[in-house]
């Protein structure tokens, strides 16, 4: 008999502005850095710090991966989808 399954990763979706940013990435190092950061967020969507905002929708969050020097702005939906708004190289 096997143990309980680990929690499923959150689905990642990109806003139009984030998708435009992705299209401009050309370097392997940038792709790796962003990919690693998105994996961290998909495993634990609550890892980021809330960004102060006065909205009725999902809370905007930011996560900074110090190792990869990448910051991601995102929100988490009720269905555990991570909506990436933007990423910033730190």
N, C-alpha and C positions, 0 to 999 in steps of 0.2 A: 504494500500500500504506500502510495506516495504522499508527501506532505501537501499543505495548501499551496496553491499557485501564487507566485509573486504578483503584486498589483500590475495591471496592464499599464503600458506607457500611454501618456496622453497623446492625442492626435495633434499634429502641428499644422496650422493653416496660416497663410500670409496675407496681409492686407495688400492693396494695390501698391502703396508706397514701398512696403518691404519687398514685394516682388520685383519692383523696379530696381531696388538696391541689389537684389540677388543677381539680376541680369548683368550688372556692371562688375561683378566679381570675376577676376581673371586668374588670380594667383592661387596655386595649390595651398599655400600656407593659410590664406584667407578662408578658403573653402573648408579646410580642416578645422580651423579655429571656430568658425561659425557652427559647423557640424557638431563638434564636441560640446559646444555650449548648448545647442538645441537638444542634444541627448540628455544632458543634465536636467534641463527644464522639463523634458518629457517624462523623465522618471519621477521628478518631484516638482510639480507645477507651483507649489506654494513656496519654493525656495527663494524667490525674488522678494524684494522689499516693496511694499505698497508706495505708489506715487500719490501724493496729495492731490485729490480731485473732488469736485462736487458734481458727480454724475449719478444717474439712477441705474446705469448699466454695470457690467462687470468692472471690478477694481483694476485699474492699470497698475502693473508691477514692473520693476526693473531688476534685472539680474546682471551682475558684473562678474565675469570670469577673469580673475586676476592673472591666472597662468596664461591664458590665451589673449588677454588684453582686448576683450570684446564685451560690450554691454548690449543687452537686448531689452527692449520695451515690449511688453505683452500683457494680455489679459487671459483669464481662464473662464470658460463658459460653464454653465451648469452641467453640461454633458462632458466636462473634462477635456474640452478642446482648447489648446493653447493658440490664441490668435496673436501672431507676431506683428507688431506695428512697425518696428524699426530696429535696426542694429547699428551700433556705433563702435568704431575701433577706438579704443582708449589710448 
